[in-house]
Amino acid sequence: KSSDFLIKLARSKGQVRGWERGPEKLYLTLTRGDTSTAWGFSINGGRDILENGGFWSGVVTRRHERGLWLNVGSVRDETPAHKAAIKKNDFVSRINGRIVFHMEPEDVQRLIKNSGTVLYLDIERNDMKNLLYNNGLHQYSYNFLFEEDQVSKQSFRY
């Protein structure tokens, strides 16, 4: 009976076989002692490949709109990013509450650089999205791995 299935589902607290492999959403808060400490991660990104990319990420888009996507390129150990559990290939969907899809590339660097001692990131871990986007064809690269005096303040465009 279908009611038996629903009862078993409710008792299992939503654990259905295969769901553990789906996308995972995380709302992370990175904190650092002062603004001279690096966040400890780098980001790669580019314009969306398909116009429906925003829609499938839960973002309201206009027809034929291709927005910005970002994913974590690397994370240094013993940094605020590592302590917040950011992982390589995580997709960043919001920075300090602002939707990444609608941003310009310059806004990304400005928002992260000017975050002070607290940075809020909405992260999506999605293996299927990694297959599509992590192909080495990104257009932008941002480096927040090291302190300000060790790295150029410019973003790199390929």
N, C-alpha and C positions, 0 to 999 in steps of 0.2 A: 504494500500500500504506500501511497505517497506520504501519508501522514507519519508512517513509521520512519521513512527517510528523513523527514523534517525534524522529528524528535531526535533521531541519532545525530543529525547535523547540529542541532542546538546544544546537545550534550557534549559534542566534540569541540565546542566553542569556535566553530567556523573552520576547523582544520579539514580541508578537503584535499585529497591526493592531487599533487601537481601545482597547487596554488603557491607553494613555497618558492617556486621558480619564477613567479611573476615579478613585475616591477616593484621596487621597494621605495617608499618616500621617507626621507629623513629631514628633520628640521633642526639644523645644527647651529650652535652658538660658539664662536671662537672668541677667546679672550686672551689678551696679552698684557704684560705689566706696564709697558709704555709704548709709544708709537715708534721708537727706534728698533724694537724687536720685530723681526720678519714674521709674516703669517706662516711661511713654510710650505707653500704649494705653488705650482704653476698651472696655467689654464691654456687650453687650445680651443679654437672656435672658428666659426665661419658662418656664412649665410646658409639658411636651410636649403636642402637639396630639392625638396618637394614643397609645394604650397600647403599641403595638408599636415606638415610636420608639427605646426603649432596646435592644430586641432587634436591630433593624437596625443599631445602632451597636456591637453586640458586647457589650452589658451584660446581665447576668442580671437579670431583672425578675420581679415577681410579677404575677399576673393583674390587670388593670385598674389597674396602677401607672402614674402619669404623673409622670415625673421632670423635673428641671431641664435646660434646654439653654442654652448660652452661645455667642455668637459675637462676634468682634472688630468693634467699631464703627468705630474709627479708630486710626491709628498715627502718632505724631509722628516727624519726621525727627531723626536724630542722638540717639536715645534707646536704652536697652537693648533695647526691643522691636524697634525698627528694625534694630539690629545683629544680632539673633537671627533676622531674616527673617520676622517675623510680618506677615501681610497682612490687609487689611480682608476681612471675611466668613469668616475662618478659624473653625472650630468648635473650642472648647476642650472636650476630653473628660476630662482629668485636670489637677488643680492639685496640685503637690507629691506626686504619687502617689495622691491621693484622687479617686475617680470623681465627676465633676460631677453625673451623673444622680441620685445618691442624696443630694446635699447640699441644705441649706436655703439660700435666698438670702443670709442673714446670714453663713453660713460662707464664701461666696466672698470677700466683702470682707475678712473676718477673716484668711483664709489668705493672700491676696495682700498685705495690708497688713503682716502679721507675718512675712513671708518673710525678712526681713533683707536680705542682699546677693545672695542667689541664689534664683531662682524657676524651678521646673521645670514646663513646660507640655507636655501631649500635645495635638497639634493635628491636626485632620482638615480637609483641603481637599476639598470635595465639592460640585460644581456642582449636582447633583440635589437635595441637601439645601438648598442656598441657595434654590432655587425654592420650597420648602415653608415654610421658616422665616423668611427675610428679607423679610417683607412689611410691616414697620412696626408689627406688633401685639405687640411685646415688652412684658413686664410690668415688667422690671427694667433699670436702667441703672447701670453702675459706671464711675467716672471715675478712672483712674490716669495721666492725661495730664500733670499738673503736680505740683510739689512739695507737700507736705502743707500748708504755710502758705497756699497759693494756692487750695486747693479745700476744700469742705466735706467732713467725714469721714463724712457720712451717705450711704446709698444712696438712690436715688430710685425710688419706686414709682409707676407710672402706672395 
